[in-house]
């Protein structure tokens, strides 16, 4: 805001100074809303689960990132990987006064009707990590999950020289993330590394199922040479336990070493890479998921229409049939770049 003051006899010098100071304060308030509340309402956040190191890391960023972005939080709930709890929690958050929601529905097919209901009520929704199959959503904040599967395939394919057997812990196929990673991994292996046999093991994102599958597969196929874990946050510990019990947790220089590539980028994975226990992971930015999930919630409450194309935070916004998606970068981490201070897993 700019105010011009004409010096006249009726305005003394002190009055002019007071008006200018008031105008400056008004201008500052308009351009930079105070941290902790942008004057547009509060944001409700539903966390998808508490049994994953990745999602616990994401949860730890919510409150500090809300302060940075300048939004007030209504409350945080946890749906414990249950779509009915997501729906119940969303209703509770709206009842408590949430004017926008940040959620991460793991069942991306069943959430559609609730999203349409919220759109009718003018409650914008930002979906973090998962892209709903249907239903209106203001913004999806996630990385390219097909790239996760492709990067994992190329890494293992090269390490195995295009030959051997690989076990894949698939995430839930009711989730677009599980489908994207699984489909891309399969397409890449079929096209680029036809000499590699892939054993697809469904897990529903449950560590116990991955552990049981690995134990069974190693009993029938002891010459397994590679593992693709679609979620290190739930699969890392059980996988390492099985390999340790079978005396297969050996360095990459040992002929018995099983090459492992994961997805998440949690600190525990980075430590495992340094120790030579696993070989790579694709980093999902837990900090950026929290930051830009809340950022887009604020943009929605302020009535901003997203623009397609590159952003000022190194991502790209694309148009979806049911909204927009902010695709954040997700680098492959190996022993060569595991100590990069820019990785969120090294900031903990």
Secondary structure, 3 states (H helix, E strand, C coil): CCCCCCCCCCCCHHHHHHHHHHHHHHHHHHHCCCCCCCCCCEEEEEECCCCCHHHHHHHHHHHHHHHHHCCEEEEEEECCCCHHHHHHHHHHHHHCCEEEEEECCCCCCCCHHHHHHHHHCCCEEEEECCCCCCCCCCEEEEECHHHHHHHHHHHHHHHCCCCEEEEEEECCCCCHHHHHHHHHHHHHHHHHCCCEEEEEEECCCCHHHHHHHHHHHHHHCCCEEEEEECCHHHHHHHHHHHHHHCCCCCCCCCCCCCEEEEEECCHHHHHHHHHCCCCEEEECCHHHHHHHHHHHHHHHHCCCCCCCEECCCCCEEEEECCEEEEEECCCEECCCCCCCCCCHHHCC
